[in-house]
Amino acid sequence: MRKLYMELIRMRFLTMLAYRVNYYSGIIIYAINIGAYYFLWGAIYGGQQQLGGLSVEQMTSYVAIAWMSRAFYFNNIDMEIAQDVREGKVAIEMIRPYNYLSVKTAQAFGEGIFRFLFFAGPGIFLISLIIPFSFPATAQGWGLYLISLMFAFLINTQVNLLTGLFTFFLFRNDGMMRAKRVIVDLMSGLVLPISFFPGWAQTVMGFLPFQAINYYPSLIFTGAITSGRAWELIGFQLIWMFIIFVPILILWRLARNRLVVQGG
Amino acid sequence: MQNMKHIFGIFADYLSQYFKTRLAYRADFLGDLASNLISELINLVFIIVVFQHVPLMGEWTRDEIIFIYGFFLVPYALFSIFFGFWDFNERYIIRGEMDRILTRPVHNLAQVCLESIAPDRIFGVISGLIIMAYAAIQLDLSFYWYDPIIFIVLSISGALIYGGVYTAISAISFFSDSRTGITPMIYNIQQYGRYPVDVYNKVIRFVLTYVLPFAFVGVYPAAYFLRKETWYTYAAMTPVMAVIFFGIGILVWNVGVSKYRGAGS
């Protein structure tokens, strides 16, 4: 069984590798995104030293790291699930001797590894030549970041599985998936560090899982917190993972019992 | 001309088909409206939160930036109505639907546009107008009698610029082996036209003006209504750019179609 999933991860990785245009455009996307935000924040800071507790240098590093983390955790498996449901492929998937959701997760993982190595890696290298940028100083710092990033991937993938599963009940939910994407980008701290939000909004967002998707690993990367606090954040991520697991299981049960295949 | 009339006739037929299919999934229809609204609001959140910390972005005030964003929503909505083939590569190239398109009597691009028409995106125009109205009241803007006409011209131009760039990029599917294509890239870059381009460095400004001219969908035309005289030349160039870029889009598309060999299915 483990061999099967390893193979799935490898296959998706190789599939990503096979399309050269995507690869080049991906690097350009990351460079442009990080670059554009760099200037945007530069303009926002104007002459100010500190905003939301961050200096302009910390802000630019933060943006770069946040995008780098996103390269790993981002995937479109909700769209893939929706497509499988619409085309009736999901019926075939259901009778195969593996768990459909685990398969999707494995594929997403293969994609994540690819993006991390080929987009985020070169992207960060290029950026570090232009703007002052500090990597974690110790092996422990790297270790903590990678553990936290792994959980970020799992939580984001769970959120995607959840929205993907809704397709079983709504048939078409592209709108919901689009909205989810912008909500996750905003609430996870990708476009704005959480400390920028007004106090009440920060409190509300503390009760939501989205910070665990980007803000926690990015915070650990910057080394702005102690290792004790880092473990605490990883603990939160673990708790969120278990919490989101419950609705996925329930929906998956229901979905299997009321699958309506539209053609196929 | 006869040809155009033909296309519009077919357009009406597709429109009625569209509403039949959309209303078959009523929940999805409402969900789509709600989610578009959420996406639009979230972009506003970014602007509002940032301006809680600073009075100005470059030379621009919060309400000016909000006005630009509201303006941007209008051409963007018009574009989404007619050029909604986000999954062009998947749907038409990989599955060989393009072969069917080529057997149709109307121009193949028109046919593709018709098949993915999304009239419900018209609500984007409404949210854009509401956001602009709010900003205009805050800024105490005054308008001339001919401004609505200019507004319509600039909005349609903006939509055509998007349409041209987007058509050219979809046409890459005819040449390359890429699967998911470059759509996410455009999705990502388009938003930078919404901010004043003078905040970026020269390279990005150049790209947003002459290469992927998204600044003509946001800040340049909006600058006219904000009475920023420095940018009037650029605002006036918008229709010209629209003709050029939509022309390029159709050209690349036509070359791509002539290169297209079929899916072999």
Interface residues (C-beta under 8 A of the other chain):
Chain A: A18 Y19 R20 V21 N22 S25 I28 I29 I32 N33 G35 A36 F39 L40 G42 A43 I44 Y45 G46 Q48 L51 G52 L170 F171 R172 N173 D174 G175 M176 R178 A179 V182 I183 L186 V191 L192 F196 F197 P198
Chain B: Y25 A27 D28 G31 D32 L33 A34 S35 N36 I38 S39 I42 N43 V45 F46 V49 V50 Q52 H53 V54 L56 M57 G58 I172 S176 D177 S178 R179 T180 G181 I182 P184 M185 N188 I189 Y192 Y195 P196 V199 Y200 N201 I204
